[in-house]
Amino acid sequence: MELNCPLQPIIRSCSSSKWRDSNYGIFLVLPEDILMEILCRVPDKPLVRLKCLSKPCYFLISRLCIPIMSSPPTARPRHVVGLYFRTWKLIKKEFQFVTRTRQHPLLYYFSGDSLPKYYSRERKLGHYASFNEEGESSGDGKGQIFGWGECLGSYGLPFMPQPDDLLDCCNGLLLFVDTTTSDYYVSNPLTKQYVLIPRPRWSQQEYLNAALAFEPSKSTCYRVVRFERIMKERSLVLHIYSSGNGSWSRHSVQQDPYESIQVWFRPSTYFNGALFRLSLSWHLIQIDLEEFSVCATELPLTFGQSKGLIGCLGVLKGQLCYANEDGNMMNIWSFEKEGCDNFGRWVLRYNINIYDLTRGLMLCRDCGPPDSKWVGPIAFHPSSNIVFLGTPLVILRYNLDNNMLEELIRIENDLILPGCYYPAFTYVRYLAPFNKEGSI
């Protein structure tokens, strides 16, 4: 059944206090199939608010509408509604130590998830940039920036995470760690719920880096994956928590001896049943969560060709993609598997002169060195041909289909974006709530 009636009058009438105070409304008048047709067209945020109106409304939306909207045949396009990103507050005199190249003077020396050595004394800040339902910037054409405490304070977590405590973001769920207890928290910012996941009892290390694996179009089960490296045996142990059975499992896998001592960079990318991470050895690391295997594939650019810049990994319009720069050109490759094994090859998809693209834009500020104008990819849009570009001063959105470039976020005067070793976490909303057992 197709309906062509406007939604706003219905939403306003359902939200009125008169409707809430009575036991009558459209839920008692219209048939269930018509109500579902109407509610499935309501944007995500208003739909979540409608759940609070009455018990019939809550169960209709939670048990019927949301599963239908999240199922593969009828799933809505996953619009990027926000980016979690890092900034640094720097002292002007320290710029003299970090000039590295003309394109990227702010990237000097990195070690894993830690800060460059010349920035170790500076404040590490986190921010959230919010866009509207359709993935467009709001209001005057720009997104809205929220401070770390202002943003995370509304999530209901029992502790206030620091920017480093956000370990991963996957299809609408966030993964945090409480470093004082080594416990993990899976949070849904839209429903303002969280699930406490204690670390496994057998783990001898209090804190290990972890990733989140969640693909709601295939399963409502999410997994938390901890990485433990046993250096003497040159092996990797995966601790995997599954929301399906609410317990941890332990899996030992072999990996390349050289790769076993290398640093892997966050965030992870979960795609087709595997976790992917970039390694300081200039490899793409693939962790198959079904076969419990690890393999490494060389990145399409060498360390020298990319001038020591690790690049950006993510899902771009349903494909696993990697972007990096070679001179003034930004290249975007897709990773294509070959055969039934986990090995694959890189296929060049886009080649863009990134500095011609941004010519004439104000991308840096006077407080930095004269050559501190750099542009680089920091995130991908999972369901559109859109790349998010970072600069010291602004975050840009570039549409690969129509070559449209627009400014989304402009950073405050005393802050700066650090570059590709701190990519943004792409956030898309997920409607389904956690149940009492912590599953979906």
C-alpha positions in Angstrom: 0.0 0.0 0.0 1.4 3.4 -1.0 0.6 6.6 0.9 1.1 10.1 -0.4 -0.1 12.0 2.7 2.3 14.5 4.4 4.0 13.3 7.6 4.5 16.5 9.5 0.9 17.1 10.6 0.8 13.5 11.9 4.1 13.9 13.8 3.0 17.1 15.3 -0.4 15.7 16.4 1.3 12.7 18.0 3.8 14.9 19.8 1.1 17.1 21.4 0.5 16.9 25.1 -3.2 16.4 24.5 -2.5 13.3 22.5 0.0 12.0 25.1 -2.4 12.5 28.0 -5.2 10.6 26.3 -5.3 6.9 25.3 -6.6 7.7 21.9 -4.8 8.7 18.7 -3.9 7.3 15.3 -2.7 4.1 17.0 -6.3 3.3 17.9 -7.8 4.5 14.7 -5.6 3.3 11.8 -4.8 -0.3 10.9 -1.4 -1.6 11.9 -0.2 -2.0 8.3 -1.0 1.6 7.5 0.7 2.8 10.7 3.8 0.9 9.8 3.8 2.4 6.4 3.6 5.9 7.9 6.2 5.3 10.7 8.7 3.7 8.4 8.9 7.0 6.5 9.6 9.1 9.6 13.2 10.3 10.0 15.4 8.5 12.5 15.4 11.0 15.4 11.6 11.8 15.4 10.9 8.1 15.2 13.0 7.4 18.3 11.1 10.2 20.1 7.7 8.8 19.0 8.6 5.6 21.0 8.1 7.5 24.2 4.4 8.4 23.5 2.8 5.2 24.6 3.3 1.5 25.1 1.5 0.6 21.8 3.7 3.1 20.0 6.9 1.8 21.6 6.2 -1.9 20.7 5.1 -1.1 17.2 8.2 0.9 16.4 10.7 -1.3 18.3 9.4 -4.7 17.4 8.1 -4.1 13.9 9.2 -0.9 12.2 12.9 -0.8 13.2 13.5 -4.5 12.2 11.8 -3.9 8.8 13.8 -0.7 8.3 17.1 -2.4 9.2 16.6 -5.5 7.1 18.7 -5.8 3.8 15.8 -5.5 1.3 14.3 -2.4 2.9 17.2 -0.9 4.8 17.5 2.9 4.6 20.6 4.4 3.1 23.2 4.9 5.8 23.7 8.7 5.9 26.7 10.0 7.7 25.3 12.3 10.4 28.6 13.0 12.3 32.3 12.7 12.6 34.3 12.1 15.8 37.7 13.8 15.3 40.7 14.9 17.2 42.3 18.3 17.6 45.5 19.5 19.2 46.1 22.7 21.1 49.6 23.8 20.2 52.2 26.3 21.4 53.3 28.5 18.5 57.0 28.3 19.3 56.9 24.5 18.8 56.1 24.8 15.1 59.8 25.2 14.3 60.3 21.5 15.4 57.6 19.9 13.2 58.2 21.2 9.6 58.5 18.0 7.6 57.3 18.6 4.0 55.6 21.4 2.2 52.4 19.4 2.0 52.4 18.0 5.5 54.6 20.0 7.8 52.6 19.0 10.9 53.3 15.2 10.6 56.7 14.5 12.1 57.1 11.4 14.2 54.5 8.9 15.3 54.5 5.8 17.4 51.2 3.8 17.4 48.3 5.6 19.0 50.6 8.0 20.9 51.2 11.6 20.0 54.3 12.8 18.1 57.2 13.4 20.5 57.2 17.2 20.1 53.5 17.3 20.9 53.5 15.1 24.0 53.0 18.1 26.4 50.0 19.5 24.5 46.3 19.0 25.2 44.6 16.3 23.2 41.0 17.3 22.5 38.1 15.5 21.0 35.1 16.9 19.1 32.0 15.7 17.4 30.7 17.3 14.2 27.0 16.9 13.5 25.2 17.0 10.2 21.5 16.5 9.5 19.5 13.4 8.5 20.3 13.5 4.8 24.0 13.8 5.4 23.9 17.5 4.4 25.3 20.2 6.6 22.7 22.2 8.4 21.7 25.8 8.9 24.1 28.1 7.1 25.7 25.3 5.2 28.1 24.2 7.9 28.0 21.4 10.4 27.8 22.0 14.2 30.7 21.2 16.5 30.2 19.8 20.0 33.0 19.6 22.6 33.9 16.2 23.9 32.3 16.6 27.3 29.2 18.2 25.9 28.8 15.4 23.4 29.6 12.3 25.5 27.9 13.7 28.6 24.5 12.9 27.1 25.4 9.2 26.4 24.7 8.1 29.9 28.1 6.3 30.4 29.1 5.7 34.1 32.5 7.4 33.4 33.7 10.3 31.2 35.9 8.9 28.4 38.9 10.8 27.2 39.4 11.1 23.4 41.9 8.1 23.5 39.2 6.0 25.2 37.1 5.9 22.0 38.5 2.7 20.4 36.1 2.2 17.5 32.9 3.2 15.8 31.0 0.7 13.6 27.6 1.2 12.0 26.0 3.3 14.7 27.7 1.7 17.8 30.7 3.1 19.7 33.3 1.2 21.6 34.9 2.8 24.7 37.3 1.5 27.3 37.5 2.5 30.9 41.3 2.4 31.5 40.9 2.4 35.3 39.1 -1.0 35.1 39.9 -2.3 31.6 36.2 -2.8 31.0 34.6 -2.1 27.7 31.4 -0.2 26.9 29.4 -0.5 23.7 27.2 2.6 23.3 24.4 3.6 21.0 24.3 7.4 21.0 20.9 7.6 19.4 19.1 5.5 22.0 21.4 6.7 24.8 22.1 3.2 26.0 25.3 1.3 26.8 26.3 -2.2 27.6 29.1 -3.0 30.0 31.5 -5.7 28.8 34.0 -6.8 31.5 37.4 -7.9 30.2 37.9 -11.7 30.0 39.0 -13.3 33.2 41.9 -15.2 31.7 43.5 -12.0 30.3 46.8 -11.2 32.0 47.1 -7.8 30.5 44.8 -5.1 31.9 44.3 -3.2 28.8 44.6 -4.2 25.2 43.5 -2.4 22.1 40.2 -3.5 20.7 37.8 -3.2 17.8 34.1 -3.4 17.1 32.5 -5.7 14.5 28.8 -5.0 13.7 26.9 -5.3 10.4 23.1 -4.9 11.1 22.1 -5.7 7.5 23.5 -9.3 8.1 23.1 -9.8 11.8 22.1 -8.0 14.9 24.9 -9.6 16.9 27.9 -7.4 17.6 31.4 -8.5 18.6 34.2 -6.9 20.6 37.7 -8.1 19.5 40.7 -7.6 21.6 44.2 -8.0 20.2 46.9 -9.7 22.3 50.3 -10.3 20.9 52.6 -13.0 22.3 56.0 -11.8 21.2 57.9 -15.0 22.1 55.7 -17.2 19.9 55.2 -14.5 17.3 51.5 -15.2 17.4 48.3 -13.2 17.9 45.5 -14.1 20.3 42.0 -12.8 19.5 39.7 -12.4 22.5 36.2 -12.1 21.0 33.1 -11.2 22.9 29.8 -12.0 21.1 26.5 -10.4 22.1 24.8 -13.5 20.8 25.9 -15.7 23.7 27.2 -12.9 26.0 30.6 -14.6 26.6 34.3 -14.3 25.5 36.1 -16.8 23.4 39.9 -17.1 22.8 41.5 -17.9 19.4 45.3 -18.1 18.7 46.4 -17.4 15.1 49.7 -17.3 13.4 51.0 -14.2 11.7 54.1 -13.0 9.8 57.1 -12.7 12.3 57.9 -9.2 11.0 54.3 -8.0 11.2 54.0 -9.3 14.8 56.1 -6.5 16.1 54.6 -3.7 14.0 52.1 -1.1 15.2 48.5 -1.2 13.9 46.6 2.0 13.7 43.0 2.7 14.8 40.2 2.8 13.8 39.4 -0.6 12.4 37.2 -1.2 9.4 34.7 -4.1 9.5 33.8 -5.4 6.1 32.4 -8.7 4.9 33.2 -10.6 8.1 36.7 -9.3 8.6 38.5 -6.5 10.4 41.0 -4.4 8.5 43.7 -2.2 9.9 46.7 -0.2 8.6 50.1 -1.2 9.8 53.3 0.7 10.3 54.9 -1.9 8.0 52.9 -0.3 5.2 50.6 -3.3 4.9 46.8 -3.8 5.1 46.1 -6.2 7.9 43.1 -8.5 7.4 41.7 -10.4 10.4 39.1 -13.0 9.3 36.6 -13.5 12.2 35.1 -16.6 10.7 38.3 -18.5 9.9 40.4 -16.9 12.6 43.2 -16.1 10.3 45.5 -13.0 9.7 47.1 -12.0 6.5 48.9 -8.9 5.3 48.8 -7.1 1.9 51.2 -4.4 0.8 49.7 -1.0 0.5 49.7 0.4 -3.1 52.2 3.2 -2.2 55.5 2.6 -0.5 56.7 4.6 2.6 58.8 6.8 0.3 56.1 7.4 -2.3 53.7 8.5 0.4 56.3 10.6 2.3 55.6 8.6 5.4 51.9 9.4 5.5 49.8 6.3 6.3 46.7 7.3 4.4 43.0 6.5 5.1 41.1 3.3 5.1 37.3 2.8 5.1 34.2 1.7 3.3 33.3 4.0 0.3 29.9 3.3 -1.2 29.9 -0.4 -0.3 33.6 -1.0 -1.2 36.6 -1.3 1.0 38.9 1.6 -0.1 42.2 3.1 0.7 43.3 6.7 -0.1 46.7 8.3 0.0 48.8 10.9 -1.7 51.5 10.7 -4.3 52.9 14.1 -4.8 49.9 16.5 -5.4 47.6 13.6 -6.4 45.2 11.9 -4.2 44.6 8.3 -5.3 41.7 6.1 -4.1 42.0 2.3 -4.5 39.5 -0.5 -3.8 40.6 -3.8 -2.3 39.4 -6.7 -4.4 39.7 -10.2 -3.1 41.1 -12.9 -5.4 39.7 -16.4 -5.2 38.4 -18.0 -2.0 41.4 -17.0 0.1 41.9 -13.7 1.9 44.5 -12.3 -0.4 43.5 -9.5 -2.8 44.7 -6.8 -5.1 44.4 -3.0 -5.3 42.4 -1.4 -8.1 42.8 2.3 -8.7 39.4 4.0 -8.8 40.1 7.8 -8.6 43.1 10.0 -9.3 42.5 13.6 -8.1 44.8 16.7 -8.0 43.9 17.6 -4.5 45.8 20.9 -4.4 44.2 22.2 -7.6 40.9 21.2 -6.1 41.4 23.3 -3.0 43.2 26.2 -4.7 42.1 29.5 -3.3 40.5 28.1 -0.1 41.6 29.3 3.3 42.8 26.0 4.8 45.4 27.2 7.4 45.9 30.1 9.7 48.6 32.6 10.5 49.7 31.0 13.7 51.3 28.1 11.8 54.4 28.1 9.7 54.1 29.6 6.1 54.1 26.1 4.5 51.4 24.6 6.8 48.9 24.1 4.1 48.0 20.4 3.7 45.0 18.5 2.6 44.4 14.8 3.1 41.6 12.2 3.3 40.3 11.5 6.9 37.1 9.4 6.3 34.8 7.9 3.7 31.1 7.8 3.3 29.9 4.2 3.5 27.0 4.5 1.1 27.9 7.4 -1.2 30.8 8.5 -3.3 31.9 11.1 -0.8 35.3 11.6 0.8 35.9 13.7 3.9 39.1 15.8 3.6 41.0 17.2 6.5 43.2 20.3 6.7 44.7 22.2 9.6 41.7 24.5 9.8 38.7 22.9 8.1 37.0 19.6 7.3 35.7 19.4 3.7 33.4 17.1 1.9 34.2 16.1 -1.7 31.6 14.4 -3.9 33.4 12.2 -6.4 30.4 11.9 -8.7 29.9 15.7 -9.4 33.3 17.0 -8.2 31.5 19.3 -5.7 33.7 20.4 -2.8 32.1 22.1 0.3 33.3 23.2 3.7 31.6 21.4 6.6 33.5 22.4 9.7 35.9 25.3 10.6 38.1 24.7 13.6 38.4 27.2 16.5 41.3 29.7 16.5 43.6 28.0 19.0 43.1 24.4 17.7 44.4 22.4 14.8 43.7 19.1 13.1 46.7 16.7 13.5 46.6 14.8 10.2 46.2 11.3 8.7 47.5 9.4 11.8 44.4 10.5 13.6 41.6 9.9 11.1 38.0 10.7 11.9 35.4 8.1 13.1 32.4 8.1 10.8 29.1 7.9 12.6 25.8 6.6 11.2 22.7 6.2 13.3 21.3 2.9 14.3 17.8 2.7 15.6 17.5 -0.6 17.4 17.8 -0.5 21.2 19.7 -2.9 23.5 17.6 -5.3 25.4 18.1 -6.3 29.1 20.7 -8.9 28.1 22.8 -6.3 26.2 22.0 -7.7 22.8 20.0 -6.2 20.0 
